[in-house]
Amino acid sequence: MCKSMTEKTLSEKLRSLANDDLTRSKSARLRDVFDDVEIALSAGVSKEKILNQLAEDGLNFSMTTFNTTLQRLRAKRKNEAPSKPVSTPKATSKTIGEKPIITPEEPQAEAVILGSHKPEDLNAIIGSTPDLDALAKLGKSNKQRNK
């Protein structure tokens, strides 16, 4: 058996372990849908309704455990160095029982700072579409840091 075949098999086995909900903790499984939980909370959905939906999909939490886990996940996210550009969480139709698909991330292009004196640079800026949700989150996080 060639070396690349062995590495591929090992890689597949490790991904399989990462996707196996039976061996993953509740916290890890909640982390998979954390962005969706945050979207629901920010839209005004009660924690009770969210807990009921999680339970329907096989992820049972008491209110105390849910709050503690949310607090820990938020703190971990806050403490992580922003090594990637800010992305906006998007609601998905993912259920708790669905296994996350772990794939290598593609490197993203870094932002290019354009000079504001050249007409072609201004046209590029004007023609771009800002991510308003990401800007709002960035503004909120900067506001909290400045308190």
DRENTORKOL-3810 file (N, C-alpha, C; in nm, 4 decimals):
REM DRENTORKOL-3810
@n.u->0.0855; n.v->-0.1173; n.w->0.0000; ca.u->0.0000; ca.v->0.0000; ca.w->0.0000; c.u->0.0901; c.v->0.1237; c.w->0.0000
@n.u->0.0591; n.v->0.2208; n.w->-0.0847; ca.u->0.1433; ca.v->0.3399; ca.w->-0.0937; c.u->0.1146; c.v->0.4345; c.w->0.0226
@n.u->0.2089; n.v->0.5224; n.w->0.0484; ca.u->0.2000; ca.v->0.6125; ca.w->0.1627; c.u->0.0799; c.v->0.7062; c.w->0.1515
@n.u->0.0533; n.v->0.7598; n.w->0.0312; ca.u->-0.0578; ca.v->0.8545; ca.w->0.0164; c.u->-0.1920; c.v->0.7872; c.w->0.0424
@n.u->-0.2048; n.v->0.6588; n.w->0.0100; ca.u->-0.3288; ca.v->0.5856; ca.w->0.0358; c.u->-0.3491; c.v->0.5690; c.w->0.1857
@n.u->-0.2418; n.v->0.5413; n.w->0.2585; ca.u->-0.2500; ca.v->0.5274; ca.w->0.4034; c.u->-0.2895; c.v->0.6599; c.w->0.4671
@n.u->-0.2287; n.v->0.7698; n.w->0.4221; ca.u->-0.2612; ca.v->0.9012; ca.w->0.4767; c.u->-0.4068; c.v->0.9365; c.w->0.4493
@n.u->-0.4552; n.v->0.9048; n.w->0.3309; ca.u->-0.5936; ca.v->0.9346; ca.w->0.2969; c.u->-0.6879; c.v->0.8549; c.w->0.3868
@n.u->-0.6580; n.v->0.7311; n.w->0.4079; ca.u->-0.7410; ca.v->0.6479; ca.w->0.4932; c.u->-0.7405; c.v->0.7013; c.w->0.6363
@n.u->-0.6255; n.v->0.7385; n.w->0.6868; ca.u->-0.6149; ca.v->0.7944; ca.w->0.8211; c.u->-0.6947; c.v->0.9239; c.w->0.8298
@n.u->-0.6815; n.v->1.0073; n.w->0.7301; ca.u->-0.7548; ca.v->1.1330; ca.w->0.7270; c.u->-0.9055; c.v->1.1081; c.w->0.7304
@n.u->-0.9516; n.v->1.0114; n.w->0.6522; ca.u->-1.0944; ca.v->0.9782; ca.w->0.6508; c.u->-1.1391; c.v->0.9264; c.w->0.7871
@n.u->-1.0558; n.v->0.8455; n.w->0.8514; ca.u->-1.0907; ca.v->0.7921; ca.w->0.9831; c.u->-1.1017; c.v->0.9035; c.w->1.0869
@n.u->-1.0082; n.v->0.9979; n.w->1.0822; ca.u->-1.0107; ca.v->1.1086; ca.w->1.1781; c.u->-1.1322; c.v->1.1976; c.w->1.1552
@n.u->-1.1671; n.v->1.2234; n.w->1.0297; ca.u->-1.2871; ca.v->1.3023; ca.w->1.0000; c.u->-1.4118; c.v->1.2292; c.w->1.0477
@n.u->-1.4116; n.v->1.0990; n.w->1.0329; ca.u->-1.5253; ca.v->1.0198; ca.w->1.0778; c.u->-1.5432; c.v->1.0341; c.w->1.2285
@n.u->-1.4324; n.v->1.0308; n.w->1.3037; ca.u->-1.4400; ca.v->1.0504; ca.w->1.4489; c.u->-1.4938; c.v->1.1892; c.w->1.4832
@n.u->-1.4494; n.v->1.2891; n.w->1.4095; ca.u->-1.4924; ca.v->1.4269; ca.w->1.4350; c.u->-1.6408; c.v->1.4456; c.w->1.4057
@n.u->-1.6946; n.v->1.3637; n.w->1.3170; ca.u->-1.8347; ca.v->1.3772; ca.w->1.2783; c.u->-1.9283; c.v->1.2847; c.w->1.3547
@n.u->-1.8766; n.v->1.2019; n.w->1.4445; ca.u->-1.9581; ca.v->1.1031; ca.w->1.5146; c.u->-2.0238; c.v->1.1661; c.w->1.6371
@n.u->-2.1540; n.v->1.1966; n.w->1.6265; ca.u->-2.2255; ca.v->1.2603; ca.w->1.7376; c.u->-2.2321; c.v->1.1739; c.w->1.8626
@n.u->-2.2234; n.v->1.0435; n.w->1.8487; ca.u->-2.2328; ca.v->0.9563; ca.w->1.9650; c.u->-2.1127; c.v->0.9697; c.w->2.0571
@n.u->-1.9990; n.v->1.0091; n.w->2.0031; ca.u->-1.8790; ca.v->1.0218; ca.w->2.0852; c.u->-1.8471; c.v->1.1663; c.w->2.1213
@n.u->-1.9258; n.v->1.2606; n.w->2.0693; ca.u->-1.8982; ca.v->1.4026; ca.w->2.0937; c.u->-1.9802; c.v->1.4530; c.w->2.2120
@n.u->-1.9255; n.v->1.5486; n.w->2.2838; ca.u->-1.9932; ca.v->1.6048; ca.w->2.4013; c.u->-2.1105; c.v->1.6931; c.w->2.3600
@n.u->-2.1973; n.v->1.7216; n.w->2.4570; ca.u->-2.3091; ca.v->1.8119; ca.w->2.4310; c.u->-2.2582; c.v->1.9499; c.w->2.3912
@n.u->-2.1526; n.v->1.9939; n.w->2.4583; ca.u->-2.0958; ca.v->2.1250; ca.w->2.4268; c.u->-2.0484; c.v->2.1310; c.w->2.2823
@n.u->-1.9826; n.v->2.0257; n.w->2.2382; ca.u->-1.9329; ca.v->2.0225; ca.w->2.1003; c.u->-2.0486; c.v->2.0237; c.w->2.0018
@n.u->-2.1537; n.v->1.9519; n.w->2.0343; ca.u->-2.2696; ca.v->1.9476; ca.w->1.9453; c.u->-2.3430; c.v->2.0815; c.w->1.9451
@n.u->-2.3498; n.v->2.1495; n.w->2.0606; ca.u->-2.4112; ca.v->2.2818; ca.w->2.0644; c.u->-2.3257; c.v->2.3817; c.w->1.9870
@n.u->-2.1940; n.v->2.3650; n.w->1.9952; ca.u->-2.1035; ca.v->2.4534; ca.w->1.9219; c.u->-2.1319; c.v->2.4476; c.w->1.7709
@n.u->-2.1746; n.v->2.3303; n.w->1.7203; ca.u->-2.2065; ca.v->2.3156; ca.w->1.5781; c.u->-2.3197; c.v->2.4079; c.w->1.5340
@n.u->-2.4140; n.v->2.4353; n.w->1.6247; ca.u->-2.5291; ca.v->2.5187; ca.w->1.5900; c.u->-2.5298; c.v->2.6493; c.w->1.6697
@n.u->-2.4167; n.v->2.6839; n.w->1.7293; ca.u->-2.4057; ca.v->2.8013; ca.w->1.8156; c.u->-2.4480; c.v->2.9291; c.w->1.7441
@n.u->-2.3995; n.v->2.9491; n.w->1.6215; ca.u->-2.4340; ca.v->3.0709; ca.w->1.5478; c.u->-2.5851; c.v->3.0796; c.w->1.5261
@n.u->-2.6473; n.v->2.9663; n.w->1.4969; ca.u->-2.7920; ca.v->2.9645; ca.w->1.4767; c.u->-2.8670; c.v->2.9943; c.w->1.6067
@n.u->-2.8163; n.v->2.9449; n.w->1.7182; ca.u->-2.8763; ca.v->2.9743; ca.w->1.8490; c.u->-2.8655; c.v->3.1239; c.w->1.8762
@n.u->-2.7503; n.v->3.1817; n.w->1.8497; ca.u->-2.7307; ca.v->3.3254; ca.w->1.8722; c.u->-2.8230; c.v->3.4084; c.w->1.7835
@n.u->-2.8423; n.v->3.3659; n.w->1.6594; ca.u->-2.9335; ca.v->3.4370; ca.w->1.5685; c.u->-3.0751; c.v->3.4319; c.w->1.6246
@n.u->-3.1165; n.v->3.3144; n.w->1.6705; ca.u->-3.2508; ca.v->3.2997; ca.w->1.7268; c.u->-3.2674; c.v->3.3874; c.w->1.8513
@n.u->-3.1681; n.v->3.3874; n.w->1.9399; ca.u->-3.1753; ca.v->3.4694; ca.w->2.0606; c.u->-3.1823; c.v->3.6180; c.w->2.0262
@n.u->-3.0998; n.v->3.6615; n.w->1.9310; ca.u->-3.0994; ca.v->3.8030; ca.w->1.8938; c.u->-3.2289; c.v->3.8423; c.w->1.8228
@n.u->-3.2999; n.v->3.7447; n.w->1.7660; ca.u->-3.4287; ca.v->3.7719; ca.w->1.7021; c.u->-3.5424; c.v->3.7717; c.w->1.8029
@n.u->-3.5116; n.v->3.7422; n.w->1.9293; ca.u->-3.6128; ca.v->3.7472; ca.w->2.0336; c.u->-3.6770; c.v->3.6142; c.w->2.0680
@n.u->-3.6231; n.v->3.5050; n.w->2.0175; ca.u->-3.6766; ca.v->3.3727; ca.w->2.0513; c.u->-3.6353; c.v->3.3416; c.w->2.1949
@n.u->-3.7292; n.v->3.2913; n.w->2.2725; ca.u->-3.6990; ca.v->3.2622; ca.w->2.4131; c.u->-3.6064; c.v->3.1413; c.w->2.4246
@n.u->-3.5313; n.v->3.1402; n.w->2.5338; ca.u->-3.4413; ca.v->3.0271; ca.w->2.5584; c.u->-3.5207; c.v->2.8984; c.w->2.5765
@n.u->-3.6393; n.v->2.9083; n.w->2.6342; ca.u->-3.7229; ca.v->2.7903; ca.w->2.6527; c.u->-3.7574; c.v->2.7261; c.w->2.5182
@n.u->-3.7942; n.v->2.8100; n.w->2.4202; ca.u->-3.8277; ca.v->2.7574; ca.w->2.2874; c.u->-3.7052; c.v->2.6952; c.w->2.2213
@n.u->-3.5904; n.v->2.7576; n.w->2.2395; ca.u->-3.4670; ca.v->2.7035; ca.w->2.1820; c.u->-3.4341; c.v->2.5694; c.w->2.2475
@n.u->-3.4468; n.v->2.5626; n.w->2.3802; ca.u->-3.4218; ca.v->2.4359; ca.w->2.4504; c.u->-3.5162; c.v->2.3268; c.w->2.4022
@n.u->-3.6428; n.v->2.3611; n.w->2.3816; ca.u->-3.7397; ca.v->2.2631; ca.w->2.3314; c.u->-3.7001; c.v->2.2128; c.w->2.1930
@n.u->-3.6550; n.v->2.3041; n.w->2.1061; ca.u->-3.6151; ca.v->2.2638; ca.w->1.9714; c.u->-3.4905; c.v->2.1756; c.w->1.9759
@n.u->-3.3953; n.v->2.2119; n.w->2.0603; ca.u->-3.2752; ca.v->2.1298; ca.w->2.0742; c.u->-3.3119; c.v->1.9898; c.w->2.1243
@n.u->-3.4027; n.v->1.9841; n.w->2.2212; ca.u->-3.4447; ca.v->1.8550; ca.w->2.2764; c.u->-3.5145; c.v->1.7701; c.w->2.1704
@n.u->-3.5963; n.v->1.8337; n.w->2.0859; ca.u->-3.6634; ca.v->1.7602; ca.w->1.9781; c.u->-3.5624; c.v->1.6956; c.w->1.8833
@n.u->-3.4473; n.v->1.7604; n.w->1.8697; ca.u->-3.3425; ca.v->1.7078; ca.w->1.7817; c.u->-3.2396; c.v->1.6247; c.w->1.8576
@n.u->-3.2712; n.v->1.5879; n.w->1.9819; ca.u->-3.1868; ca.v->1.4939; ca.w->2.0541; c.u->-3.0782; c.v->1.5544; c.w->2.1410
@n.u->-3.0816; n.v->1.6841; n.w->2.1625; ca.u->-2.9800; ca.v->1.7488; ca.w->2.2451; c.u->-3.0495; c.v->1.8128; c.w->2.3648
@n.u->-3.0478; n.v->1.7425; n.w->2.4785; ca.u->-3.1188; ca.v->1.7867; ca.w->2.5982; c.u->-3.0263; c.v->1.8606; c.w->2.6932
@n.u->-3.0697; n.v->1.9796; n.w->2.7347; ca.u->-2.9987; ca.v->2.0615; ca.w->2.8314; c.u->-3.0973; c.v->2.1076; c.w->2.9370
@n.u->-3.0505; n.v->2.1216; n.w->3.0602; ca.u->-3.1288; ca.v->2.1960; ca.w->3.1587; c.u->-3.1014; c.v->2.3436; c.w->3.1295
@n.u->-3.1859; n.v->2.4319; n.w->3.1800; ca.u->-3.1656; ca.v->2.5753; ca.w->3.1550; c.u->-3.0312; c.v->2.6205; c.w->3.2113
@n.u->-2.9949; n.v->2.5711; n.w->3.3278; ca.u->-2.8682; ca.v->2.6098; ca.w->3.3897; c.u->-2.7494; c.v->2.5644; c.w->3.3048
@n.u->-2.7523; n.v->2.4402; n.w->3.2602; ca.u->-2.6425; ca.v->2.3883; ca.w->3.1783; c.u->-2.6352; c.v->2.4618; c.w->3.0449
@n.u->-2.7505; n.v->2.4897; n.w->2.9863; ca.u->-2.7563; ca.v->2.5627; ca.w->2.8597; c.u->-2.6934; c.v->2.7012; c.w->2.8761
@n.u->-2.7334; n.v->2.7739; n.w->2.9817; ca.u->-2.6780; ca.v->2.9077; ca.w->3.0048; c.u->-2.5276; c.v->2.9034; c.w->3.0277
@n.u->-2.4824; n.v->2.8064; n.w->3.1069; ca.u->-2.3394; ca.v->2.7934; ca.w->3.1342; c.u->-2.2620; c.v->2.7615; c.w->3.0068
@n.u->-2.3159; n.v->2.6699; n.w->2.9265; ca.u->-2.2490; ca.v->2.6321; ca.w->2.8022; c.u->-2.2447; c.v->2.7496; c.w->2.7057
@n.u->-2.3547; n.v->2.8236; n.w->2.6944; ca.u->-2.3559; ca.v->2.9429; ca.w->2.6087; c.u->-2.2503; c.v->3.0437; c.w->2.6549
@n.u->-2.2449; n.v->3.0640; n.w->2.7857; ca.u->-2.1487; ca.v->3.1597; ca.w->2.8416; c.u->-2.0056; c.v->3.1173; c.w->2.8080
@n.u->-1.9757; n.v->2.9894; n.w->2.8199; ca.u->-1.8411; ca.v->2.9393; ca.w->2.7902; c.u->-1.8085; c.v->2.9514; c.w->2.6418
@n.u->-1.9059; n.v->2.9184; n.w->2.5566; ca.u->-1.8826; ca.v->2.9292; ca.w->2.4118; c.u->-1.8609; c.v->3.0742; c.w->2.3710
@n.u->-1.9380; n.v->3.1652; n.w->2.4290; ca.u->-1.9207; ca.v->3.3078; ca.w->2.3986; c.u->-1.7842; c.v->3.3564; c.w->2.4443
@n.u->-1.7432; n.v->3.3161; n.w->2.5637; ca.u->-1.6128; ca.v->3.3584; ca.w->2.6159; c.u->-1.4998; c.v->3.3040; c.w->2.5294
@n.u->-1.5127; n.v->3.1801; n.w->2.4882; ca.u->-1.4092; ca.v->3.1209; ca.w->2.4034; c.u->-1.3986; c.v->3.1949; c.w->2.2714
@n.u->-1.5123; n.v->3.2272; n.w->2.2122; ca.u->-1.5117; ca.v->3.3017; ca.w->2.0856; c.u->-1.4506; c.v->3.4396; c.w->2.1040
@n.u->-1.4842; n.v->3.5037; n.w->2.2159; ca.u->-1.4343; ca.v->3.6391; ca.w->2.2416; c.u->-1.2824; c.v->3.6382; c.w->2.2580
@n.u->-1.2296; n.v->3.5330; n.w->2.3218; ca.u->-1.0865; ca.v->3.5247; ca.w->2.3488; c.u->-1.0044; c.v->3.4751; c.w->2.2310
@n.u->-1.0711; n.v->3.4162; n.w->2.1319; ca.u->-0.9968; ca.v->3.3679; ca.w->2.0158; c.u->-0.9474; c.v->3.4868; c.w->1.9355
@n.u->-0.8236; n.v->3.4794; n.w->1.8939; ca.u->-0.7668; ca.v->3.5860; ca.w->1.8118; c.u->-0.8344; c.v->3.5831; c.w->1.6757
@n.u->-0.8783; n.v->3.6974; n.w->1.6265; ca.u->-0.9427; ca.v->3.6995; ca.w->1.4949; c.u->-0.8395; c.v->3.6812; c.w->1.3841
@n.u->-0.8112; n.v->3.5561; n.w->1.3499; ca.u->-0.7123; ca.v->3.5276; ca.w->1.2470; c.u->-0.7748; c.v->3.5256; c.w->1.1086
@n.u->-0.9076; n.v->3.5246; n.w->1.1039; ca.u->-0.9782; ca.v->3.5220; ca.w->0.9769; c.u->-1.0618; c.v->3.6479; c.w->0.9659
@n.u->-1.1004; n.v->3.6847; n.w->0.8442; ca.u->-1.1918; ca.v->3.7975; ca.w->0.8300; c.u->-1.3235; c.v->3.7665; c.w->0.9000
@n.u->-1.3904; n.v->3.8709; n.w->0.9475; ca.u->-1.5169; ca.v->3.8526; ca.w->1.0170; c.u->-1.6179; c.v->3.7950; c.w->0.9196
@n.u->-1.6866; n.v->3.6891; n.w->0.9596; ca.u->-1.7904; ca.v->3.6326; ca.w->0.8746; c.u->-1.9221; c.v->3.6386; c.w->0.9488
@n.u->-2.0273; n.v->3.6480; n.w->0.8744; ca.u->-2.1597; ca.v->3.6568; ca.w->0.9326; c.u->-2.2193; c.v->3.5187; c.w->0.9428
@n.u->-2.2672; n.v->3.4800; n.w->1.0615; ca.u->-2.3319; ca.v->3.3502; ca.w->1.0707; c.u->-2.4594; c.v->3.3509; c.w->0.9882
@n.u->-2.4852; n.v->3.2425; n.w->0.9202; ca.u->-2.6046; ca.v->3.2309; ca.w->0.8382; c.u->-2.6895; c.v->3.1182; c.w->0.8924
@n.u->-2.8196; n.v->3.1416; n.w->0.8956; ca.u->-2.9111; ca.v->3.0374; ca.w->0.9403; c.u->-2.9060; c.v->2.9217; c.w->0.8409
@n.u->-2.9025; n.v->2.8017; n.w->0.8935; ca.u->-2.9002; ca.v->2.6844; ca.w->0.8073; c.u->-3.0114; c.v->2.5911; c.w->0.8496
@n.u->-3.0352; n.v->2.4903; n.w->0.7685; ca.u->-3.1386; ca.v->2.3936; ca.w->0.8039; c.u->-3.0769; c.v->2.2728; c.w->0.8726
@n.u->-2.9622; n.v->2.2925; n.w->0.9354; ca.u->-2.8898; ca.v->2.1855; ca.w->1.0026; c.u->-2.9660; c.v->2.1409; c.w->1.1270
@n.u->-2.9738; n.v->2.0117; n.w->1.1488; ca.u->-3.0358; ca.v->1.9603; ca.w->1.2702; c.u->-2.9262; c.v->1.9035; c.w->1.3588
@n.u->-2.9596; n.v->1.8814; n.w->1.4844; ca.u->-2.8604; ca.v->1.8321; ca.w->1.5795; c.u->-2.8058; c.v->1.6972; c.w->1.5360
@n.u->-2.8906; n.v->1.6109; n.w->1.4833; ca.u->-2.8472; ca.v->1.4778; ca.w->1.4433; c.u->-2.7580; c.v->1.4777; c.w->1.3206
@n.u->-2.7623; n.v->1.5871; n.w->1.2414; ca.u->-2.6782; ca.v->1.5936; ca.w->1.1223; c.u->-2.5329; c.v->1.6041; c.w->1.1625
@n.u->-2.4511; n.v->1.5378; n.w->1.0908; ca.u->-2.3096; ca.v->1.5400; ca.w->1.1208; c.u->-2.2447; c.v->1.6566; c.w->1.0474
@n.u->-2.1620; n.v->1.7354; n.w->1.1158; ca.u->-2.0941; ca.v->1.8443; ca.w->1.0468; c.u->-1.9929; c.v->1.7863; c.w->0.9481
@n.u->-1.9757; n.v->1.8537; n.w->0.8402; ca.u->-1.8790; ca.v->1.8087; ca.w->0.7410; c.u->-1.7520; c.v->1.8889; c.w->0.7631
@n.u->-1.6464; n.v->1.8200; n.w->0.8002; ca.u->-1.5193; ca.v->1.8849; ca.w->0.8271; c.u->-1.4364; c.v->1.8789; c.w->0.6993
@n.u->-1.4092; n.v->1.9953; n.w->0.6453; ca.u->-1.3269; ca.v->2.0019; ca.w->0.5244; c.u->-1.2189; c.v->2.1057; c.w->0.5469
@n.u->-1.1052; n.v->2.0900; n.w->0.4813; ca.u->-1.0002; ca.v->2.1899; ca.w->0.4954; c.u->-1.0504; c.v->2.3242; c.w->0.4427
@n.u->-1.0152; n.v->2.4294; n.w->0.5132; ca.u->-1.0590; ca.v->2.5615; ca.w->0.4704; c.u->-0.9671; c.v->2.6149; c.w->0.3623
@n.u->-1.0286; n.v->2.6871; n.w->0.2685; ca.u->-0.9506; ca.v->2.7504; ca.w->0.1639; c.u->-0.8978; c.v->2.8822; c.w->0.2185
@n.u->-0.7754; n.v->2.9154; n.w->0.1852; ca.u->-0.7239; ca.v->3.0441; ca.w->0.2313; c.u->-0.8028; c.v->3.1574; c.w->0.1668
@n.u->-0.8353; n.v->3.2586; n.w->0.2466; ca.u->-0.9113; ca.v->3.3714; ca.w->0.1949; c.u->-0.8163; c.v->3.4865; c.w->0.1661
@n.u->-0.8493; n.v->3.5596; n.w->0.0621; ca.u->-0.7669; ca.v->3.6737; ca.w->0.0241; c.u->-0.7755; c.v->3.7797; c.w->0.1329
@n.u->-0.6633; n.v->3.8413; n.w->0.1622; ca.u->-0.6627; ca.v->3.9462; ca.w->0.2624; c.u->-0.7163; c.v->4.0747; c.w->0.2005
@n.u->-0.7722; n.v->4.1593; n.w->0.2843; ca.u->-0.8283; ca.v->4.2845; ca.w->0.2362; c.u->-0.7176; c.v->4.3732; c.w->0.1806
@n.u->-0.7476; n.v->4.4385; n.w->0.0721; ca.u->-0.6534; ca.v->4.5297; ca.w->0.0101; c.u->-0.6987; c.v->4.6705; c.w->0.0439
@n.u->-0.6082; n.v->4.7484; n.w->0.0973; ca.u->-0.6417; ca.v->4.8853; ca.w->0.1316; c.u->-0.6179; c.v->4.9696; c.w->0.0073
@n.u->-0.7255; n.v->5.0305; n.w->-0.0370; ca.u->-0.7173; ca.v->5.1110; ca.w->-0.1577; c.u->-0.6982; c.v->5.2568; c.w->-0.1207
@n.u->-0.6180; n.v->5.3290; n.w->-0.2000; ca.u->-0.6023; ca.v->5.4716; ca.w->-0.1787; c.u->-0.7300; c.v->5.5425; c.w->-0.2204
@n.u->-0.7663; n.v->5.6490; n.w->-0.1527; ca.u->-0.8926; ca.v->5.7149; ca.w->-0.1814; c.u->-0.8790; c.v->5.8302; c.w->-0.2798
@n.u->-0.7607; n.v->5.8512; n.w->-0.3378; ca.u->-0.7403; ca.v->5.9651; ca.w->-0.4262; c.u->-0.7555; c.v->5.9307; c.w->-0.5740
@n.u->-0.7522; n.v->5.8048; n.w->-0.6069; ca.u->-0.7607; ca.v->5.7652; ca.w->-0.7474; c.u->-0.9054; c.v->5.7319; c.w->-0.7828
@n.u->-0.9561; n.v->5.7803; n.w->-0.8934; ca.u->-1.0948; ca.v->5.7516; ca.w->-0.9326; c.u->-1.1234; c.v->5.6020; c.w->-0.9459
@n.u->-1.0290; n.v->5.5243; n.w->-0.9982; ca.u->-1.0542; ca.v->5.3811; ca.w->-1.0132; c.u->-1.0657; c.v->5.3120; c.w->-0.8770
@n.u->-0.9912; n.v->5.3620; n.w->-0.7763; ca.u->-1.0033; ca.v->5.3067; ca.w->-0.6418; c.u->-1.1400; c.v->5.3392; c.w->-0.5820
@n.u->-1.1847; n.v->5.4627; n.w->-0.6043; ca.u->-1.3175; ca.v->5.5013; ca.w->-0.5550; c.u->-1.4265; c.v->5.4189; c.w->-0.6220
@n.u->-1.4122; n.v->5.3928; n.w->-0.7508; ca.u->-1.5105; ca.v->5.3108; ca.w->-0.8219; c.u->-1.5153; c.v->5.1698; c.w->-0.7637
@n.u->-1.3982; n.v->5.1152; n.w->-0.7268; ca.u->-1.3942; ca.v->4.9813; ca.w->-0.6674; c.u->-1.4646; c.v->4.9799; c.w->-0.5320
@n.u->-1.4448; n.v->5.0865; n.w->-0.4537; ca.u->-1.5091; ca.v->5.0959; ca.w->-0.3234; c.u->-1.6594; c.v->5.1137; c.w->-0.3392
@n.u->-1.6993; n.v->5.2014; n.w->-0.4273; ca.u->-1.8419; ca.v->5.2280; ca.w->-0.4485; c.u->-1.9120; c.v->5.1045; c.w->-0.5032
@n.u->-1.8448; n.v->5.0294; n.w->-0.5891; ca.u->-1.9046; ca.v->4.9109; ca.w->-0.6489; c.u->-1.9109; c.v->4.7911; c.w->-0.5563
@n.u->-1.8437; n.v->4.7969; n.w->-0.4407; ca.u->-1.8442; ca.v->4.6823; ca.w->-0.3495; c.u->-1.9684; c.v->4.6860; c.w->-0.2607
@n.u->-2.0069; n.v->4.5694; n.w->-0.2113; ca.u->-2.1222; ca.v->4.5582; ca.w->-0.1221; c.u->-2.0723; c.v->4.5243; c.w->0.0175
@n.u->-2.0957; n.v->4.6136; n.w->0.1140; ca.u->-2.0486; ca.v->4.5853; ca.w->0.2504; c.u->-2.1341; c.v->4.4803; c.w->0.3176
@n.u->-2.0742; n.v->4.4051; n.w->0.4077; ca.u->-2.1449; ca.v->4.3063; ca.w->0.4880; c.u->-2.1936; c.v->4.3782; c.w->0.6139
@n.u->-2.3188; n.v->4.4238; n.w->0.6100; ca.u->-2.3715; ca.v->4.5069; ca.w->0.7179; c.u->-2.3800; c.v->4.4332; c.w->0.8508
@n.u->-2.4137; n.v->4.3044; n.w->0.8465; ca.u->-2.4207; ca.v->4.2271; ca.w->0.9711; c.u->-2.2832; c.v->4.2177; c.w->1.0374
@n.u->-2.1803; n.v->4.1941; n.w->0.9555; ca.u->-2.0445; ca.v->4.1841; ca.w->1.0093; c.u->-2.0000; c.v->4.3190; c.w->1.0653
@n.u->-2.0350; n.v->4.4276; n.w->0.9968; ca.u->-1.9993; ca.v->4.5609; ca.w->1.0460; c.u->-2.0710; c.v->4.5923; c.w->1.1772
@n.u->-2.1975; n.v->4.5511; n.w->1.1882; ca.u->-2.2719; ca.v->4.5746; ca.w->1.3117; c.u->-2.2089; c.v->4.4994; c.w->1.4276
@n.u->-2.1699; n.v->4.3729; n.w->1.4032; ca.u->-2.1043; ca.v->4.2947; ca.w->1.5089; c.u->-1.9715; c.v->4.3581; c.w->1.5481
@n.u->-1.8961; n.v->4.4023; n.w->1.4485; ca.u->-1.7672; ca.v->4.4650; ca.w->1.4760; c.u->-1.7879; c.v->4.5915; c.w->1.5578
@n.u->-1.8885; n.v->4.6699; n.w->1.5225; ca.u->-1.9183; ca.v->4.7921; ca.w->1.5970; c.u->-1.9560; c.v->4.7624; c.w->1.7411
@n.u->-2.0382; n.v->4.6583; n.w->1.7603; ca.u->-2.0776; ca.v->4.6196; ca.w->1.8960; c.u->-1.9583; c.v->4.5750; c.w->1.9783
@n.u->-1.8705; n.v->4.4934; n.w->1.9167; ca.u->-1.7546; ca.v->4.4444; ca.w->1.9923; c.u->-1.6591; c.v->4.5588; c.w->2.0253
@n.u->-1.6422; n.v->4.6550; n.w->1.9324; ca.u->-1.5560; ca.v->4.7704; ca.w->1.9596; c.u->-1.6168; c.v->4.8579; c.w->2.0685
@n.u->-1.7479; n.v->4.8723; n.w->2.0667; ca.u->-1.8156; ca.v->4.9533; ca.w->2.1675; c.u->-1.7982; c.v->4.8911; c.w->2.3061
@n.u->-1.8077; n.v->4.7576; n.w->2.3145; ca.u->-1.7919; ca.v->4.6898; ca.w->2.4423; c.u->-1.6491; c.v->4.7012; c.w->2.4932
@n.u->-1.5513; n.v->4.6956; n.w->2.4028; ca.u->-1.4108; ca.v->4.7088; ca.w->2.4437; c.u->-1.3796; c.v->4.8476; c.w->2.4958
@n.u->-1.4468; n.v->4.9478; n.w->2.4412; ca.u->-1.4189; ca.v->5.0862; ca.w->2.4779; c.u->-1.4895; c.v->5.1293; c.w->2.6063
@n.u->-1.5747; n.v->5.0431; n.w->2.6625; ca.u->-1.6456; ca.v->5.0789; ca.w->2.7880; c.u->-1.5527; c.v->5.0737; c.w->2.9045
END
